[in-house]
Amino acid sequence: MTEHQVLRVNNEVHEFTAHSATPLLYVLRNDLKLKAAKYGCGLGQCGACSVLIDGRKALSCDTPIWACEGKSITTLEGLGSAANLSVLQQAFLDEQAAQCGYCVPGILMSAQALINQNPKPNMQEICTALNDNLCRCGTHIRFVRAVLRATGQLS
């Protein structure tokens, strides 16, 4: 049964109708038209759907909307805009840390979650934080360099 739902996404309150067990990813993409979080595996194993919930990484394909009630959700669209990139987004651009781009939104969100908890992560901490995000293009070292650049550890 569908019911009235309210979520706070990217500092905006959104009201919609959905079943409380609906995965957050479906609401973000279909109801709120926020397309950065991607459907990769639907099992919470690839990281393409990563978002922040109260500043911590969450896999939106595996998170029912009932678990988000009263929490603050941030998607890639909430980190910055095309005209005003976040420091992390700019670092990814500067390091050319993307090839196909499919995994990058999830990797950016995982990196932001790490930086939220640890403003100066070392290389091992960055690798560990990004380990659950699958990338088939092989740009992993560029992701690490981008996080180091964003945290002021690489010029």
N, CA and C atoms as a LAMMPS dump frame, in Angstrom:
ITEM: TIMESTEP
0
ITEM: NUMBER OF ATOMS
465
ITEM: BOX BOUNDS ff ff ff
-5.0000000000000000e+02 5.0000000000000000e+02
-5.0000000000000000e+02 5.0000000000000000e+02
-5.0000000000000000e+02 5.0000000000000000e+02
ITEM: ATOMS id mol type element x y z
1 1 1 N 0.837 -1.18 0
2 1 2 C 0 0 0
3 1 3 C 0.886 1.249 0
4 2 1 N 0.578 2.17 -0.884
5 2 2 C 1.339 3.416 -0.92
6 2 3 C 0.802 4.37 0.135
7 3 1 N 1.696 5.217 0.606
8 3 2 C 1.319 6.192 1.619
9 3 3 C 2.109 7.476 1.409
10 4 1 N 1.666 8.515 2.058
11 4 2 C 2.324 9.811 1.972
12 4 3 C 3.696 9.721 2.636
13 5 1 N 4.722 10.202 1.949
14 5 2 C 6.095 10.166 2.454
15 5 3 C 6.688 11.569 2.396
16 6 1 N 7.6 11.833 3.312
17 6 2 C 8.325 13.105 3.335
18 6 3 C 9.802 12.793 3.551
19 7 1 N 10.642 13.287 2.656
20 7 2 C 12.086 13.113 2.792
21 7 3 C 12.783 14.452 2.62
22 8 1 N 13.883 14.616 3.345
23 8 2 C 14.732 15.798 3.186
24 8 3 C 15.931 15.377 2.331
25 9 1 N 15.972 15.9 1.109
26 9 2 C 17.029 15.547 0.164
27 9 3 C 17.685 16.826 -0.336
28 10 1 N 18.998 16.896 -0.198
29 10 2 C 19.763 18.066 -0.648
30 10 3 C 19.204 19.363 -0.064
31 11 1 N 18.879 19.309 1.221
32 11 2 C 18.374 20.458 1.987
33 11 3 C 17.016 20.961 1.526
34 12 1 N 16.275 20.117 0.831
35 12 2 C 14.911 20.457 0.43
36 12 3 C 13.971 19.358 0.898
37 13 1 N 12.79 19.751 1.341
38 13 2 C 11.787 18.781 1.769
39 13 3 C 10.966 18.364 0.558
40 14 1 N 10.829 17.056 0.376
41 14 2 C 10.076 16.506 -0.75
42 14 3 C 8.952 15.632 -0.219
43 15 1 N 7.76 15.824 -0.771
44 15 2 C 6.606 15.001 -0.414
45 15 3 C 6.179 14.212 -1.644
46 16 1 N 5.837 12.949 -1.424
47 16 2 C 5.454 12.066 -2.52
48 16 3 C 4.686 10.891 -1.94
49 17 1 N 4.184 10.051 -2.808
50 17 2 C 3.453 8.858 -2.39
51 17 3 C 4.233 7.628 -2.833
52 18 1 N 4.488 6.715 -1.884
53 18 2 C 5.214 5.479 -2.194
54 18 3 C 5.036 4.499 -1.046
55 19 1 N 5.323 3.255 -1.299
56 19 2 C 5.334 2.234 -0.253
57 19 3 C 6.583 2.462 0.603
58 20 1 N 6.473 2.305 1.895
59 20 2 C 7.593 2.601 2.793
60 20 3 C 8.8 1.684 2.585
61 21 1 N 8.6 0.539 1.941
62 21 2 C 9.713 -0.38 1.672
63 21 3 C 10.41 -0.089 0.344
64 22 1 N 9.939 0.91 -0.385
65 22 2 C 10.555 1.268 -1.664
66 22 3 C 12.014 1.656 -1.442
67 23 1 N 12.93 1.129 -2.256
68 23 2 C 14.328 1.542 -2.118
69 23 3 C 14.492 3.04 -2.386
70 24 1 N 15.315 3.672 -1.585
71 24 2 C 15.577 5.099 -1.734
72 24 3 C 16.013 5.443 -3.152
73 25 1 N 16.816 4.602 -3.773
74 25 2 C 17.291 4.86 -5.135
75 25 3 C 16.137 5.094 -6.096
76 26 1 N 15.079 4.296 -5.995
77 26 2 C 13.936 4.442 -6.896
78 26 3 C 13.248 5.786 -6.698
79 27 1 N 13.124 6.209 -5.46
80 27 2 C 12.495 7.505 -5.177
81 27 3 C 13.366 8.632 -5.717
82 28 1 N 14.674 8.555 -5.469
83 28 2 C 15.574 9.604 -5.95
84 28 3 C 15.494 9.742 -7.468
85 29 1 N 15.578 8.642 -8.176
86 29 2 C 15.623 8.687 -9.635
87 29 3 C 14.259 8.907 -10.275
88 30 1 N 13.235 8.206 -9.792
89 30 2 C 11.932 8.229 -10.464
90 30 3 C 11.011 9.341 -9.98
91 31 1 N 10.97 9.567 -8.686
92 31 2 C 10.055 10.572 -8.144
93 31 3 C 10.689 11.955 -8.069
94 32 1 N 11.951 12.016 -7.625
95 32 2 C 12.603 13.314 -7.442
96 32 3 C 13.45 13.725 -8.64
97 33 1 N 13.599 12.832 -9.617
98 33 2 C 14.339 13.1 -10.861
99 33 3 C 15.798 13.47 -10.608
100 34 1 N 16.39 12.909 -9.557
101 34 2 C 17.806 13.085 -9.254
102 34 3 C 18.53 11.862 -9.81
103 35 1 N 19.267 12.043 -10.876
104 35 2 C 19.786 10.913 -11.65
105 35 3 C 21.24 10.547 -11.358
106 36 1 N 21.93 11.236 -10.453
107 36 2 C 23.346 10.94 -10.216
108 36 3 C 23.558 9.553 -9.63
109 37 1 N 22.798 9.185 -8.615
110 37 2 C 22.917 7.838 -8.044
111 37 3 C 22.444 6.842 -9.098
112 38 1 N 23.247 5.833 -9.342
113 38 2 C 22.969 4.89 -10.426
114 38 3 C 22.522 3.535 -9.896
115 39 1 N 21.75 2.824 -10.713
116 39 2 C 21.423 1.434 -10.432
117 39 3 C 22.532 0.597 -11.046
118 40 1 N 23.257 -0.115 -10.202
119 40 2 C 24.323 -0.978 -10.703
120 40 3 C 23.985 -2.439 -10.517
121 41 1 N 23.806 -2.834 -9.268
122 41 2 C 23.577 -4.256 -8.983
123 41 3 C 22.241 -4.507 -8.285
124 42 1 N 21.718 -3.523 -7.583
125 42 2 C 20.475 -3.702 -6.838
126 42 3 C 20.634 -4.535 -5.582
127 43 1 N 21.87 -4.865 -5.241
128 43 2 C 22.148 -5.724 -4.086
129 43 3 C 23.028 -5.053 -3.035
130 44 1 N 23.363 -3.784 -3.238
131 44 2 C 24.233 -3.093 -2.297
132 44 3 C 25.678 -3.562 -2.36
133 45 1 N 26.125 -3.985 -3.537
134 45 2 C 27.473 -4.537 -3.65
135 45 3 C 28.411 -3.756 -4.564
136 46 1 N 27.899 -2.81 -5.352
137 46 2 C 28.772 -2.151 -6.328
138 46 3 C 29.077 -0.692 -5.999
139 47 1 N 28.262 -0.054 -5.174
140 47 2 C 28.516 1.321 -4.769
141 47 3 C 28.026 2.391 -5.724
142 48 1 N 27.483 2.028 -6.871
143 48 2 C 27.037 3.03 -7.847
144 48 3 C 25.896 3.892 -7.316
145 49 1 N 25.172 3.384 -6.344
146 49 2 C 24.006 4.084 -5.801
147 49 3 C 24.315 4.848 -4.518
148 50 1 N 25.588 5.009 -4.182
149 50 2 C 25.972 5.625 -2.906
150 50 3 C 25.455 7.05 -2.773
151 51 1 N 24.919 7.339 -1.597
152 51 2 C 24.481 8.673 -1.199
153 51 3 C 24.951 8.875 0.239
154 52 1 N 24.718 10.056 0.77
155 52 2 C 24.996 10.312 2.18
156 52 3 C 23.678 10.406 2.927
157 53 1 N 23.597 9.741 4.051
158 53 2 C 22.468 9.892 4.963
159 53 3 C 23.06 10.362 6.276
160 54 1 N 22.689 11.573 6.666
161 54 2 C 23.285 12.222 7.838
162 54 3 C 24.813 12.205 7.757
163 55 1 N 25.337 12.45 6.547
164 55 2 C 26.772 12.577 6.338
165 55 3 C 27.536 11.282 6.187
166 56 1 N 26.853 10.158 6.319
167 56 2 C 27.518 8.851 6.209
168 56 3 C 27.071 8.144 4.933
169 57 1 N 27.979 7.374 4.364
170 57 2 C 27.67 6.646 3.134
171 57 3 C 26.542 5.649 3.37
172 58 1 N 25.627 5.61 2.404
173 58 2 C 24.549 4.622 2.41
174 58 3 C 24.343 4.161 0.975
175 59 1 N 23.967 2.922 0.822
176 59 2 C 23.682 2.355 -0.496
177 59 3 C 22.185 2.475 -0.736
178 60 1 N 21.808 3.391 -1.606
179 60 2 C 20.389 3.732 -1.761
180 60 3 C 19.565 2.623 -2.402
181 61 1 N 20.199 1.685 -3.107
182 61 2 C 19.431 0.581 -3.698
183 61 3 C 18.977 -0.405 -2.634
184 62 1 N 19.633 -0.356 -1.48
185 62 2 C 19.399 -1.318 -0.407
186 62 3 C 18.837 -0.65 0.853
187 63 1 N 18.445 0.618 0.723
188 63 2 C 17.929 1.369 1.867
189 63 3 C 16.46 1.697 1.631
190 64 1 N 15.55 1.127 2.418
191 64 2 C 14.13 1.461 2.251
192 64 3 C 13.869 2.887 2.737
193 65 1 N 12.893 3.539 2.135
194 65 2 C 12.655 4.939 2.498
195 65 3 C 12.211 5.1 3.944
196 66 1 N 11.61 4.066 4.554
197 66 2 C 11.223 4.194 5.957
198 66 3 C 12.447 4.43 6.837
199 67 1 N 13.62 3.938 6.421
200 67 2 C 14.847 4.098 7.204
201 67 3 C 15.43 5.507 7.085
202 68 1 N 14.871 6.313 6.194
203 68 2 C 15.381 7.665 5.955
204 68 3 C 14.548 8.741 6.636
205 69 1 N 13.461 8.349 7.243
206 69 2 C 12.557 9.307 7.873
207 69 3 C 13.294 10.124 8.935
208 70 1 N 13.17 11.443 8.822
209 70 2 C 13.789 12.347 9.783
210 70 3 C 15.282 12.544 9.591
211 71 1 N 15.829 12.022 8.507
212 71 2 C 17.263 12.132 8.257
213 71 3 C 17.52 13.036 7.062
214 72 1 N 18.752 13.478 6.938
215 72 2 C 19.154 14.34 5.838
216 72 3 C 19.894 13.512 4.788
217 73 1 N 19.368 13.505 3.579
218 73 2 C 19.944 12.743 2.472
219 73 3 C 20.649 13.717 1.534
220 74 1 N 21.866 13.357 1.13
221 74 2 C 22.597 14.171 0.165
222 74 3 C 22.993 13.289 -1.002
223 75 1 N 22.67 13.761 -2.2
224 75 2 C 23.091 13.092 -3.425
225 75 3 C 24.194 13.936 -4.057
226 76 1 N 24.771 13.442 -5.126
227 76 2 C 25.808 14.207 -5.809
228 76 3 C 25.294 15.587 -6.209
229 77 1 N 24.032 15.667 -6.586
230 77 2 C 23.455 16.959 -6.972
231 77 3 C 23.502 17.962 -5.825
232 78 1 N 23.565 17.486 -4.593
233 78 2 C 23.606 18.357 -3.426
234 78 3 C 25.002 18.764 -2.992
235 79 1 N 26.037 18.18 -3.599
236 79 2 C 27.411 18.551 -3.231
237 79 3 C 27.828 19.873 -3.845
238 80 1 N 27.399 20.132 -5.05
239 80 2 C 27.772 21.346 -5.759
240 80 3 C 26.954 21.443 -7.027
241 81 1 N 27.223 22.467 -7.797
242 81 2 C 26.511 22.647 -9.065
243 81 3 C 27.54 22.827 -10.176
244 82 1 N 27.093 22.818 -11.398
245 82 2 C 28.005 23.005 -12.526
246 82 3 C 28.734 24.341 -12.426
247 83 1 N 28.06 25.342 -11.9
248 83 2 C 28.661 26.665 -11.765
249 83 3 C 29.481 26.805 -10.486
250 84 1 N 29.267 25.919 -9.526
251 84 2 C 29.936 26.026 -8.229
252 84 3 C 30.255 24.622 -7.707
253 85 1 N 31.28 24.008 -8.29
254 85 2 C 31.665 22.657 -7.889
255 85 3 C 32.183 22.644 -6.455
256 86 1 N 31.958 21.532 -5.767
257 86 2 C 32.564 21.36 -4.446
258 86 3 C 34.07 21.168 -4.634
259 87 1 N 34.825 21.299 -3.562
260 87 2 C 36.274 21.091 -3.624
261 87 3 C 36.578 19.682 -4.136
262 88 1 N 35.826 18.713 -3.662
263 88 2 C 36.038 17.329 -4.091
264 88 3 C 35.715 17.149 -5.575
265 89 1 N 34.61 17.705 -6.032
266 89 2 C 34.256 17.605 -7.45
267 89 3 C 35.331 18.255 -8.322
268 90 1 N 35.824 19.417 -7.902
269 90 2 C 36.868 20.104 -8.666
270 90 3 C 38.143 19.267 -8.709
271 91 1 N 38.479 18.624 -7.604
272 91 2 C 39.672 17.772 -7.567
273 91 3 C 39.526 16.591 -8.524
274 92 1 N 38.337 16 -8.598
275 92 2 C 38.103 14.9 -9.541
276 92 3 C 38.257 15.399 -10.974
277 93 1 N 37.777 16.592 -11.249
278 93 2 C 37.927 17.177 -12.578
279 93 3 C 39.402 17.442 -12.879
280 94 1 N 40.111 18.048 -11.921
281 94 2 C 41.528 18.364 -12.115
282 94 3 C 42.373 17.115 -12.346
283 95 1 N 42.032 16.031 -11.683
284 95 2 C 42.779 14.776 -11.816
285 95 3 C 42.265 13.903 -12.961
286 96 1 N 41.261 14.395 -13.683
287 96 2 C 40.641 13.63 -14.77
288 96 3 C 40.267 12.231 -14.285
289 97 1 N 39.594 12.208 -13.131
290 97 2 C 39.284 10.949 -12.449
291 97 3 C 37.963 10.349 -12.919
292 98 1 N 37.842 10.173 -14.206
293 98 2 C 36.655 9.513 -14.762
294 98 3 C 36.982 9.052 -16.173
295 99 1 N 36.405 7.95 -16.535
296 99 2 C 36.469 7.539 -17.93
297 99 3 C 35.043 7.428 -18.433
298 100 1 N 34.38 6.323 -18.157
299 100 2 C 32.993 6.217 -18.623
300 100 3 C 32.062 7.07 -17.759
301 101 1 N 32.412 7.26 -16.493
302 101 2 C 31.634 8.121 -15.609
303 101 3 C 30.514 7.449 -14.846
304 102 1 N 30.201 6.196 -15.145
305 102 2 C 29.055 5.55 -14.494
306 102 3 C 29.244 5.423 -12.987
307 103 1 N 30.431 5.061 -12.554
308 103 2 C 30.684 4.829 -11.131
309 103 3 C 31.025 6.1 -10.369
310 104 1 N 31.397 7.155 -11.055
311 104 2 C 31.948 8.348 -10.409
312 104 3 C 31.007 8.984 -9.385
313 105 1 N 29.708 9.113 -9.639
314 105 2 C 28.86 9.695 -8.589
315 105 3 C 28.934 8.922 -7.272
316 106 1 N 28.906 7.606 -7.345
317 106 2 C 29.003 6.799 -6.131
318 106 3 C 30.356 6.933 -5.463
319 107 1 N 31.406 7.002 -6.256
320 107 2 C 32.751 7.151 -5.704
321 107 3 C 32.907 8.518 -5.058
322 108 1 N 32.382 9.552 -5.683
323 108 2 C 32.417 10.885 -5.073
324 108 3 C 31.7 10.892 -3.726
325 109 1 N 30.562 10.224 -3.644
326 109 2 C 29.819 10.203 -2.383
327 109 3 C 30.565 9.402 -1.318
328 110 1 N 31.201 8.31 -1.708
329 110 2 C 32.009 7.537 -0.763
330 110 3 C 33.196 8.361 -0.272
331 111 1 N 33.823 9.08 -1.194
332 111 2 C 34.954 9.934 -0.82
333 111 3 C 34.501 11.061 0.106
334 112 1 N 33.347 11.648 -0.183
335 112 2 C 32.843 12.724 0.68
336 112 3 C 32.529 12.196 2.076
337 113 1 N 31.961 10.994 2.158
338 113 2 C 31.68 10.389 3.467
339 113 3 C 32.974 10.202 4.25
340 114 1 N 34.027 9.761 3.575
341 114 2 C 35.327 9.606 4.228
342 114 3 C 35.833 10.947 4.743
343 115 1 N 35.798 11.964 3.894
344 115 2 C 36.293 13.288 4.277
345 115 3 C 35.472 13.861 5.432
346 116 1 N 34.168 13.582 5.451
347 116 2 C 33.328 14.044 6.566
348 116 3 C 33.818 13.473 7.896
349 117 1 N 34.289 12.232 7.872
350 117 2 C 34.754 11.573 9.097
351 117 3 C 36.233 11.804 9.369
352 118 1 N 37.013 12.013 8.316
353 118 2 C 38.461 12.134 8.439
354 118 3 C 38.955 13.145 7.41
355 119 1 N 39.131 14.403 7.794
356 119 2 C 39.493 15.453 6.835
357 119 3 C 40.855 15.286 6.164
358 120 1 N 41.729 14.454 6.704
359 120 2 C 43.057 14.245 6.115
360 120 3 C 43.375 12.749 6.028
361 121 1 N 42.606 12.002 5.239
362 121 2 C 42.857 10.56 5.158
363 121 3 C 44.161 10.257 4.424
364 122 1 N 44.818 9.181 4.838
365 122 2 C 46.02 8.764 4.113
366 122 3 C 45.611 7.857 2.952
367 123 1 N 46.588 7.459 2.164
368 123 2 C 46.292 6.683 0.961
369 123 3 C 45.575 5.37 1.3
370 124 1 N 46.013 4.685 2.349
371 124 2 C 45.381 3.419 2.725
372 124 3 C 43.928 3.637 3.137
373 125 1 N 43.663 4.697 3.88
374 125 2 C 42.29 4.993 4.306
375 125 3 C 41.403 5.318 3.111
376 126 1 N 41.96 6.024 2.146
377 126 2 C 41.201 6.341 0.932
378 126 3 C 40.895 5.056 0.16
379 127 1 N 41.894 4.224 -0.015
380 127 2 C 41.691 2.959 -0.741
381 127 3 C 40.65 2.091 -0.047
382 128 1 N 40.701 2.033 1.269
383 128 2 C 39.729 1.244 2.027
384 128 3 C 38.324 1.806 1.846
385 129 1 N 38.191 3.132 1.919
386 129 2 C 36.874 3.766 1.794
387 129 3 C 36.27 3.567 0.41
388 130 1 N 37.11 3.522 -0.61
389 130 2 C 36.618 3.395 -1.986
390 130 3 C 36.589 1.951 -2.474
391 131 1 N 37.046 1.036 -1.65
392 131 2 C 37.175 -0.369 -2.043
393 131 3 C 35.854 -1.004 -2.474
394 132 1 N 34.752 -0.595 -1.869
395 132 2 C 33.457 -1.203 -2.187
396 132 3 C 32.782 -0.596 -3.409
397 133 1 N 33.407 0.398 -4.02
398 133 2 C 32.87 0.997 -5.237
399 133 3 C 33.565 0.369 -6.438
400 134 1 N 32.795 -0.333 -7.248
401 134 2 C 33.368 -0.994 -8.414
402 134 3 C 33.554 -0.015 -9.568
403 135 1 N 34.715 -0.105 -10.204
404 135 2 C 35.018 0.681 -11.404
405 135 3 C 35.703 -0.253 -12.378
406 136 1 N 35.119 -0.418 -13.533
407 136 2 C 35.675 -1.321 -14.54
408 136 3 C 36.682 -0.63 -15.458
409 137 1 N 36.78 0.688 -15.384
410 137 2 C 37.659 1.423 -16.294
411 137 3 C 39.1 1.501 -15.799
412 138 1 N 39.313 1.273 -14.526
413 138 2 C 40.672 1.252 -14.002
414 138 3 C 41.263 2.607 -13.671
415 139 1 N 40.458 3.543 -13.222
416 139 2 C 40.983 4.871 -12.877
417 139 3 C 41.182 5.032 -11.37
418 140 1 N 41.392 3.942 -10.676
419 140 2 C 41.469 3.972 -9.217
420 140 3 C 42.528 4.934 -8.683
421 141 1 N 43.714 4.947 -9.263
422 141 2 C 44.769 5.826 -8.754
423 141 3 C 44.378 7.294 -8.922
424 142 1 N 43.619 7.6 -9.969
425 142 2 C 43.156 8.985 -10.145
426 142 3 C 42.126 9.356 -9.084
427 143 1 N 41.299 8.4 -8.679
428 143 2 C 40.348 8.661 -7.592
429 143 3 C 41.106 8.982 -6.312
430 144 1 N 42.127 8.198 -6.023
431 144 2 C 42.922 8.411 -4.806
432 144 3 C 43.611 9.771 -4.865
433 145 1 N 44.214 10.09 -5.998
434 145 2 C 44.882 11.398 -6.15
435 145 3 C 43.883 12.546 -5.994
436 146 1 N 42.685 12.374 -6.51
437 146 2 C 41.672 13.426 -6.388
438 146 3 C 41.296 13.659 -4.929
439 147 1 N 41.16 12.594 -4.152
440 147 2 C 40.837 12.756 -2.728
441 147 3 C 42.009 13.417 -2.009
442 148 1 N 43.227 13.006 -2.324
443 148 2 C 44.4 13.653 -1.723
444 148 3 C 44.442 15.135 -2.083
445 149 1 N 44.127 15.459 -3.336
446 149 2 C 44.105 16.867 -3.766
447 149 3 C 43.013 17.645 -3.023
448 150 1 N 41.847 17.062 -2.912
449 150 2 C 40.724 17.748 -2.253
450 150 3 C 40.999 18.011 -0.776
451 151 1 N 41.817 17.169 -0.168
452 151 2 C 42.117 17.33 1.258
453 151 3 C 43.427 18.078 1.483
454 152 1 N 43.948 18.702 0.42
455 152 2 C 45.134 19.544 0.537
456 152 3 C 46.432 18.784 0.7
457 153 1 N 46.444 17.513 0.332
458 153 2 C 47.643 16.701 0.502
459 153 3 C 48.389 16.471 -0.803
460 154 1 N 47.914 17.101 -1.86
461 154 2 C 48.535 16.969 -3.174
462 154 3 C 48.323 18.288 -3.894
463 155 1 N 49.393 18.829 -4.446
464 155 2 C 49.238 20.119 -5.138
465 155 3 C 49.261 19.942 -6.634
